[in-house]
Structure formats: structure tokens, C-alpha cells
Amino acid sequence: MRKEFTSTACGLRALAAAVVTVVVGAGTVAIHADTAAERLAESAVILKEVMEAPDKGIPTDLLAKSRCVVIVPGLKKAGLVVGGKYGRGFIVCRTTDRTGWGAPAALRIEGGSFGFQIGASETDVIMLLMDQRSVDGIMNSKFTLGGDADVAAGPVGRSATAQTDASMNAKILSYSRSRGVFAGVALTGATLRQDLDENQSMYGKQLSTKEIVSGGIKPPAAAAELLKLLTTYSQGAPR
């Protein structure tokens, strides 16, 4: 499936002190992810396409300030699920010394409004967690965006200078891309849960999100490209 990222604010689509959600659009993703390794690979492709879109990606200065990033590739519409939407993705958080990114932990996301374009059956979601309280909240078994933490549509572009007061004060910034459109979109009402089955698939044993994010866990080989890209793009220098 081909996906193009475009921000509604800049002409494209993509938790801490604030979390940002953005809808991103610019490149092409041709991966149908069924396993954790495939979803990690797709997450890396999505991040790369979003961040390399000139003037239309997630501001690097915001990514540099974020404590964690959540990426959900291919969030789907489904009438059988409460809220009609569900997806599986990952949360990746800074290492303690903030020089790099730690091992990914698996998450499930359900419900909420994700800015699906007319005729679209799935969308990709990226969230920036900006404060530690939001990160701690996601460690719980169930975390509701907009309920347990303020969430706002994230700005797009080379820097965050044009962001609104709402996004300045939000604890979570969110983005999504669907049918070639990338933009910031508030995912109020969506719930995040830890995915213990996926964690076991990645690490060979049952681990909670907190155990993984807290450090000391070696990332799976399939996460290498995603972690490399996060380190590169979170240096803070404008693209």
C-alpha cells in the first residue's frame, strides 16, 4: 500500500513536559506489518518519510525536547472494536543520560478520533510525550489521551515557532497521516494499553512497558534502524 504524507497546515502529513500528535505525508510505505519486527521496520520508514519532508515534518526542536515517542503504523478502522479504531505500535523513550533512545515497548491504541480521510481504512499515528507525568501515566494498564493528559495537534515545519498556545501547553502532541495527508490532530479519547504479548514476542519473556522503558533491556535487532533515526532526528538542528 502506498502512503503519502502531507500536512494540512504546511501542505503535508506524522509523552514528559508535553506530548504532540501530528499527521504526516510525503513518502511511500509499502510494508504490510503482521509481526513486531515488521511493525518496527514500518515505524522506521514512517519516521524517516515524515522527518525528511521539507518544511512539512515534525519540528526537530520539538522532537529534541520530547521524552518519548509513540508510533502506531496502520491504525485501522473496525466496527468490531469499541470506538471503531485500533492499532498496535511502540513507545520509545530517552535513555537516562538523554544521549540516545532505549528499547521499544509495545502498545495497543483503541478508540478516539484519528483524522481518517474520506475513504481511508487506516492511518499512521505519531505522538510526542513532552513531560514525565505523561510517560508515567502510560506505564499504567490503561491511559486515556485528553483525560489523563492534555493532548493537542502538533505543529509541522522546520521549527516549532508557529505552534499555538494549546500545543505549547499540551503534554502530548499528536500527528497522523491518511491517504497522503499529514497534519497535527488531537487524539482526544483514545486509550493506550501495554501489549504484553508483543513484548514477549520481541524479548522472549513477559516484560511490562515500565520494565522496558526504565532501561537495562537490550533492544531487539529489528529496532536498530528506528533507534538510529530517532537519535539522528532528535539532535535539534533544523532540517
C-alpha positions as CSV (number, residue, x, y, z in Angstrom):
1,M,0.0,0.0,0.0
2,R,1.4,3.4,-0.9
3,K,1.1,6.2,1.6
4,E,2.0,9.8,1.1
5,F,2.5,12.3,4.0
6,T,1.1,15.8,3.7
7,S,0.5,18.5,6.4
8,T,-2.8,20.3,6.4
9,A,-1.0,23.3,7.9
10,C,2.1,23.2,5.8
11,G,1.0,21.2,2.8
12,L,1.9,17.7,4.3
13,R,1.0,14.6,6.9
14,A,3.2,12.4,11.2
15,L,4.5,11.6,26.3
16,A,7.5,14.4,29.7
17,A,6.5,18.4,29.6
18,A,4.2,18.0,26.6
19,V,3.0,15.4,24.0
20,V,2.4,16.3,20.4
21,T,0.3,14.4,17.8
22,V,0.9,15.1,14.1
23,V,-0.4,13.9,10.8
24,V,2.3,13.5,8.2
25,G,2.6,13.0,4.4
26,A,5.5,12.8,1.9
27,G,6.9,9.4,1.1
28,T,5.8,5.9,0.4
29,V,5.3,3.0,2.8
30,A,4.9,-0.4,1.2
31,I,5.0,-2.7,4.2
32,H,2.1,-4.8,5.4
33,A,3.1,-5.4,9.0
34,D,1.9,-8.5,10.8
35,T,4.7,-9.2,13.2
36,A,6.5,-7.0,15.8
37,A,9.7,-7.0,13.6
38,E,7.7,-5.8,10.6
39,R,5.9,-3.1,12.6
40,L,9.2,-1.8,13.9
41,A,10.5,-1.7,10.3
42,E,7.4,0.1,9.1
43,S,7.7,2.6,12.1
44,A,11.2,3.4,11.0
45,V,10.1,4.0,7.4
46,I,7.2,6.3,8.6
47,L,9.5,8.3,10.8
48,K,12.1,8.8,8.0
49,E,9.5,9.9,5.5
50,V,7.9,12.3,7.9
51,M,11.1,13.9,9.1
52,E,12.6,14.2,5.6
53,A,9.7,16.1,4.2
54,P,10.9,19.7,3.6
55,D,9.1,22.2,5.8
56,K,6.3,19.6,6.4
57,G,7.5,17.2,9.0
58,I,7.7,17.2,12.8
59,P,9.9,20.1,14.0
60,T,13.2,18.8,15.1
61,D,13.4,21.1,18.1
62,L,10.2,19.5,19.5
63,L,11.5,16.0,18.9
64,A,14.7,17.0,20.6
65,K,12.7,18.2,23.7
66,S,10.4,15.1,23.8
67,R,10.9,12.4,26.4
68,C,9.2,9.6,24.5
69,V,7.8,9.0,21.0
70,V,4.8,6.7,20.2
71,I,4.5,5.4,16.7
72,V,1.5,3.4,15.5
73,P,1.7,2.2,11.9
74,G,-1.5,1.4,10.1
75,L,-4.1,2.3,12.8
76,K,-7.3,0.7,11.4
77,K,-11.0,1.4,11.3
78,A,-13.0,-1.6,12.6
79,G,-16.6,-1.7,13.7
80,L,-16.0,-4.7,16.0
81,V,-13.8,-2.6,18.3
82,V,-15.0,-0.1,20.8
83,G,-14.5,3.3,19.2
84,G,-14.2,1.7,15.8
85,K,-10.4,2.1,15.6
86,Y,-7.5,0.0,16.8
87,G,-3.8,-0.3,16.3
88,R,-0.5,-1.8,17.6
89,G,2.6,0.3,17.9
90,F,5.5,1.2,20.1
91,I,6.7,3.7,22.7
92,V,10.4,4.6,22.7
93,C,11.9,6.8,25.4
94,R,15.1,8.6,26.0
95,T,18.0,6.9,27.8
96,T,18.7,8.2,31.3
97,D,21.6,10.4,30.0
98,R,19.5,11.6,27.1
99,T,22.2,10.7,24.6
100,G,20.2,8.1,22.8
101,W,16.9,6.1,22.8
102,G,16.1,3.0,24.8
103,A,14.4,-0.3,23.8
104,P,10.9,-0.1,22.4
105,A,7.9,-1.3,24.3
106,A,4.7,-2.4,22.5
107,L,1.4,-0.6,22.9
108,R,-2.2,-1.0,21.8
109,I,-4.3,2.0,20.9
110,E,-8.1,2.0,20.8
111,G,-10.9,4.5,20.1
112,G,-10.6,8.2,19.8
113,S,-10.6,10.5,16.7
114,F,-7.7,10.0,14.4
115,G,-8.5,12.2,11.4
116,F,-9.2,9.5,8.9
117,Q,-9.6,10.9,5.4
118,I,-12.7,10.1,3.4
119,G,-12.5,6.5,2.1
120,A,-9.4,5.7,4.2
121,S,-9.3,2.4,6.1
122,E,-6.1,3.1,8.1
123,T,-3.8,5.9,9.2
124,D,-0.4,6.2,10.8
125,V,0.0,8.0,14.1
126,I,2.9,9.6,15.8
127,M,2.9,11.1,19.3
128,L,5.5,13.1,21.2
129,L,5.4,12.8,25.0
130,M,6.7,16.0,26.5
131,D,6.6,15.5,30.3
132,Q,7.5,12.8,32.7
133,R,4.0,12.7,34.2
134,S,2.6,11.6,30.8
135,V,5.3,9.0,30.5
136,D,4.5,7.7,34.0
137,G,0.8,7.6,33.0
138,I,1.4,5.3,30.0
139,M,3.1,2.9,32.4
140,N,-0.4,2.2,33.8
141,S,-2.5,-0.6,32.3
142,K,-4.8,2.0,30.6
143,F,-4.1,5.6,29.7
144,T,-6.6,8.0,28.1
145,L,-5.5,10.8,25.9
146,G,-7.2,14.0,26.8
147,G,-8.3,12.5,30.1
148,D,-5.1,11.5,31.9
149,A,-3.0,14.1,29.9
150,D,-3.7,17.1,27.7
151,V,-3.2,16.3,24.1
152,A,-3.1,18.7,21.1
153,A,-2.4,18.7,17.4
154,G,1.3,19.1,16.9
155,P,2.8,21.8,14.6
156,V,4.7,20.9,11.5
157,G,7.7,22.6,9.8
158,R,11.3,23.2,10.4
159,S,10.8,24.6,13.9
160,A,8.0,24.9,16.5
161,T,8.0,28.7,16.5
162,A,4.5,28.7,14.9
163,Q,2.9,26.4,17.4
164,T,-0.3,27.5,19.1
165,D,-0.8,28.1,22.8
166,A,-2.7,24.8,23.0
167,S,0.3,22.8,21.7
168,M,2.7,24.9,23.8
169,N,0.9,23.7,27.0
170,A,-0.1,20.2,25.9
171,K,1.6,17.2,27.5
172,I,1.2,15.2,24.4
173,L,1.5,16.3,20.7
174,S,-0.1,14.1,18.1
175,Y,0.2,13.6,14.3
176,S,-1.4,11.3,11.8
177,R,-1.2,10.6,8.1
178,S,-4.0,9.1,6.0
179,R,-4.4,8.9,2.2
180,G,-1.4,11.2,1.6
181,V,-2.4,13.8,4.2
182,F,-0.1,14.6,7.1
183,A,-1.2,17.0,9.8
184,G,-1.4,17.6,13.6
185,V,-4.5,16.2,15.0
186,A,-5.8,15.9,18.6
187,L,-6.5,12.3,19.5
188,T,-8.8,13.0,22.5
189,G,-10.5,9.9,23.8
190,A,-8.0,7.3,22.5
191,T,-6.7,4.8,25.1
192,L,-3.2,3.4,25.2
193,R,-2.5,0.0,26.8
194,Q,0.6,-2.1,27.2
195,D,0.9,-5.0,24.8
196,L,2.3,-7.8,26.9
197,D,2.0,-10.4,24.1
198,E,4.0,-8.3,21.7
199,N,6.6,-7.5,24.3
200,Q,7.1,-11.3,24.8
201,S,7.4,-11.8,21.1
202,M,10.2,-9.1,20.9
203,Y,12.1,-10.1,24.1
204,G,11.3,-13.8,24.6
205,K,9.8,-13.2,28.0
206,Q,7.0,-11.2,29.6
207,L,8.0,-7.7,30.3
208,S,5.9,-4.7,31.2
209,T,6.1,-1.3,29.5
210,K,7.7,0.1,32.6
211,E,10.4,-2.6,32.8
212,I,11.4,-2.0,29.2
213,V,11.2,1.8,29.3
214,S,13.0,2.1,32.6
215,G,16.2,0.9,30.9
216,G,18.6,-2.1,31.1
217,I,16.8,-4.0,28.4
218,K,18.7,-4.7,25.2
219,P,16.7,-3.5,22.1
220,P,15.8,-6.2,19.6
221,A,17.8,-6.2,16.4
222,A,14.6,-5.2,14.4
223,A,14.6,-1.9,16.3
224,A,18.1,-0.8,15.2
225,E,17.0,1.4,12.3
226,L,14.2,3.1,14.3
227,L,16.5,3.9,17.2
228,K,19.2,5.2,14.8
229,L,16.7,7.5,13.1
230,L,15.4,8.8,16.4
231,T,18.9,9.7,17.5
232,T,19.7,11.4,14.2
233,Y,16.5,13.5,14.0
234,S,16.4,14.5,17.7
235,Q,19.7,16.4,17.6
236,G,17.6,19.6,17.4
237,A,19.2,21.1,14.2
238,P,16.6,22.2,11.7
239,R,16.3,20.1,8.6
